[in-house]
Each structure stands twice: as structure tokens, then as C-alpha cells.
């Protein structure tokens, strides 16, 4: 910092105060500028995903009708009485789409968290320890990645059984090797950083170095990777339900609704269009969230540098 002469009298004190304020102002306003620089895609993604998360949380209490209540108003078109129309059993489609958000989001979010958590540990250990353990873990990950995502998920569910919990486990297994690869690459980037070598010289145990020194520096790529995986998890979860390997009837689920009502798509297109539209909207929202997070974190990093 440049030092100004203070001289005798009050002028020097005023000059010093002004210089201090001028030099210190950018540090104090960095977070304010960062908030103003939040990308529109991030705000849009937060709004869309937040709306679906709210519906998943309070859906059963705000749905206007019982999702399993049959009526004689079968395949009714959308109206003021039935906003999204009714299905072949006379059930209110709006209520089923709202409540179905909980099943779909639970499967997608839980499967993503499982895959990120397991892949995170594998990637950290593999990248830091290296050697034969690294080779062994990465070859195992390569075996998992050799299978197409949907085929691997189908294989896992076929072995474990068709239900929501096993569908979530299959999503986690599908995403685990991909997250492990990303985390390993990021770990190798800072493996020989000065602060890591300093921790080793101090005699810190390996778990401390991995989870207290390396992990805090990897959160930006982990967050971005998790948001990307979430959009794929939504598609994978509805695909499993569509094939009858995820949510089971009569559970409201978007993929299951499309599967069971597709025979009436020509006669009553709304029974497929509304749950399919919800799937598209959620995937677009998650993609916007991921793109916005990546852009915002890159801008934040460039300002720090």
C-alpha cells in the first residue's frame, strides 16, 4: 500500500484516511460485486429447480384432489375443474403431476448424492495415494464406465429388484465412476501444492490431508459436476419408472404416468404431455443451474486471481 506523508496539522490525517478507504474499498465490495454478477442462467435455474423442490416438499398438501381418487370423469380435457384434465381412471392429472414431483426428485437427488459421495471418496483416495491403488481403482471405474448408463442401471435393478430404493442405488452406481474420474483429476492438480507438502511435513495423517486440506479446494468442480449429474439422474429415474423398474403403481411418478397412459395419447394427449412437460422443465432447469454455477464460479475464481 502506498504511504502518504502525514505532515503536521489535519490535512495529512485526511489524506491518510482517504487513501486507506480508497485502497480498502475493493476488498469490502468484492462480495457485493459478485452478487451483482450472478448469471441470469443461474437465477433461472434456481427459480425452476426451487419451484419443483417446493412442489416435492408440499405437493401432497397443496394438491387439490386425492391422487388415487377414481371418478366417472374419465379422460376429461383440461378445464377449470381439472386444470390438467383427467386420466383413464378419472384421476386428476394436475394433482398427480404435483405429487409425482416428490417421487421423481427423490430418486434423482438421492441417486446423485450417493454417486457423488462414493465417487468423491474414490477420486480423493486414488488421486492422493496414487501408485497401484490408483491403478486398481481406476481400472474398476473403467469397467463400470464401459457399460452404457441405462444398461448398467437396468442390470443393477434386475439384480436387486424393481423398486424406488434400488433405482436410486442404480443411479448412484452409474454416476460413481464419472464423479471419481473428475475428482481424481482435480486432486492430481493440487497433489504437489505447497500446502499439501507442508501438511505432510507436519506429519498429518492421510485422512486429515485428504478431507481437511484437499477436499475444501475441490468444492467448485464437485458442485458443478453434481449439478450436471442431477440432470442425467432425472432422465435416468424417469426412464427406469417408464420401463417399470423404478416407482411402482399406484405411486404417482412422471415416468410411470407416461408409460401407463401412452395408449391414450391420441385420444387424450394431455395425459402424456403434462407429465412429459414437467420432465422437460425440470431437466432444463437443472441444466441452467449447472451452466450458471459453472459460469459464476469461473468468474469468481478469475476475480480472486
N, C-alpha and C positions, 0 to 999 in steps of 0.2 A: 504494500500500500504506500502511495506517495505521502510524505510528511510535509506539511506546510509550516512555515515559520509562525510562531505564535506571537512574538513581539510583546510589547507592553501595551496594556490597555485592552479594550474589549474587542477590537477588530480581529485580532488573532484568534481569539476564542470562537468568534462567529465563523471565521474561515475554517478552523479545525472541525467544528460541528457540521458545517455544510459538507466538507469533504467526506466525513465519516458517513453521513446519511447517503450521499451520492454513491459511495463505493459499496455500502452495505445493502442498498435498496434491491439490487438484482437477486441476492440470496433470499431476501424475505419475500419477494414476489414471485419466485420460481413456481411454487405450487399453484398460485393464482393463475399464472400464465398457462400452466399445464392443464388446468381445468378448462380454460377458455379454448385450448387447442384440442379438446376431445373430438374425435372424428364423428361426423354425422352417422356413419355406418355403425359405430359403437353404440350411439344413443338409440338408433333404430333397433338394433339387435337386443339391447337391454329392454326396450319397451315391449317388443314382441315376445321374447322369451319370458320376461317378467309377467306378461298377461297370462301366458299358458301356465306358468308356475302358480300364479294366483288361482286360476281355474282348477288346477290339480289339487290345491290345498283346500279350497272351499267349495268345489264343484258339487258334492253330494248335498250341500245345504242350500245352494242357490239354484239348483236345477228345478224348474217349475213343476215337473211331474216325476213320478216314480219310473225309473229306467226299466223296470220289469213289469210294469202295469200294462196288460193287454187290453185292447178295446176293439170295438167294431169299426173304428175309423181307420181301416187298413189302406195303406198306400195313398194317403191323402196328400195333396200338393201343399207346399208351404203357404201358410195363411196367418192371419192374426192369432188364431187359436193354436196353430202348430207352426212355429217360425221356420223350422227346417223340414216340415212335413212329417209323415209317419212311415214306419216300415211295414213289412208284410203281416206283422202281428198287431199293428195299431199302436206300437210304442212310439213315444215322442222322440224324434231324431235329435232335436236340439238338446234335450236332457241327456241323451246317450253320448252325444259328441262332447258335451261339457264334462260329464263324469268320466268318459273314456280317456280324457287327457291325463287323469291320475295314473291309470294303468300304463299307458304308453310312456309317460315321462318317468315313472318309477323304474320301469325296465331299462330305459335308455340311460338315465342318470346313474342308477346303481351299477349297471354293467360297465359304464365308462369309468366310474370311480374305482371299481375293482381292477379293471385293466390298467389304469394309471398307477394305482398303488403298487400292484405287483410288478409292473414294468419299471416303475421308478426304482424300487429296491434292486432289481436285477441289473438295471443300467448303471446305477451308482456303484454297486459292488464290482461289476465287470470292468467299468472304466477306471476305477481307482486301483483295484488289486492287480488287474492285468494278468499276463502270463497264461498258464494252462487253464486256470479257472475262467479267464476271459474267453479263451478259445472254446471251451466246453459250453459255457452259457450261450455264446453267440451261435454256435452250431445248433444247439437245441432251438433257439429262436428262429433260425433259418428253416428248420423243419416245420415249425408252425406256420411260418410265412409262405411256405411252398404251397399251402392249401389256399384256394380262393376263400374269401371271408365267409360267404354264405354256406359254402360246402363244409367248412370247418365247424361253423355254428350248428349246422344240421347234424353233423357227426357227433358233436358233444351232446346235443339234445337227444339224439337217438340212443345214446349210451345211458344217459342219466334219466331220461323220461321227459315227457312233454308237460311242462308247467311253467309258471312265471319265474320261479326261483331258478330253475335250471336254464331258462332262456337268458336270465341275467348273467349266470355263470358263463354261458357260452359266449356272450358278448365280451365279457371280461377276458376270456381266454383268447378271443380273436384279436383284441387290441393290445394285449400284453406285450407281444414281441415287437410291435411297431413303436410303442412307447419306450421300451427298453433300448431300442436302437437309437432313438433320438436322445435319450438321457445319457447313454454311453458316449455318444459323440460330443455332447456338451461337457460331460465330465472330463473327457480327454483334453478338451480345450483349456481347462484350468488345472489339469493334474499336476503340472510342474510350476504352478504360480508360487510367488514368494511366500504368501501367507500359508499355503499348504506345506511347503518345506519348513516354514517356521514352526508349525504345529507338530510336524514330525520330529524336529529337533528338540522340542519341549517334551517329547515322549508321550504325546496324547494317544490314546487308544484308537484303533481303526474306526470303531463305530462313532466316536466323537468327531473324527476328521470328516467322515462321510456325511453325517447328519447335522453337524454343527458348523462345519467350515465350507463344505462343497455345496450341500443342498440349498442353503439360503441364496446362493449365487445363481441357481438354476431355475428359480421360480418363473421368470418371464417365458422361457421356451416351454416349460411344463404347462403353464396356463394356456398358452396358445395351442399346444398340441392337444390338451384336454378338450378345448372348445371345438377343435377340428374333429376329434374322435366322437364328440357328442352328436354331431350332425349325422355321421355314419351310423351311430348307435340307434338313432331314431328310425332310420331306414331299415336297419337290421332287425330291430324289435318288431316293427310292423310287418316285415317280411315273414318272420317266424310265426307271428299270430295269423297272418294270411294263410300260411301253409298248415295251420292247426297245431303248431308246435310251441306256441307261446301261451297267451291268455286263452282260456277255455270257456265255451258258452256256459252260462249266460252272461259272463263278465263283459261289461262294455269296454271295447277296445277298438281303436280305429282300424287297424289291420283286419281284425276279425269281422268288423262290420262290412268292410269292403268285400271280404271273402264270402260272407253269408248272403249278402244282398246283391251280388253281381248278376244273378239270374234275372233280376227285375230292373236292370239298368236302363233298358229301352222303354219299359212301361212306366217306370218311376225313377228317372235319373238322379233325383235328389238323394236317394238312399245311399248312393255311392259318391256323388260329387261333394257332399258336405264333409264326410269323414276324410276323403281324399284331399279336399281343400285344406283341412286342418293339418294334415301331414305336411303338405307343401308349405304352408305358412310357418309351421314350426321349424322345418329344415332351413327355409330361407332366413328366418330369424336367427337361428344358431350360426349359420354361415356369416351373416352380417356381424354377429357378435365376435366371431373368431377373426374376421378380417379387421374389424375395428380395433380389437385388442392388439393384434399384431402391429397395426399402424401406430397406435398410441404408444405402445411400449418401445417401438423403434425410435419414435420422436423423442420420448423421454430419455432414452439411452444417448441419443445424439446430443441432447442438451447437457447431459451430465458430462459428456466428453469434451 
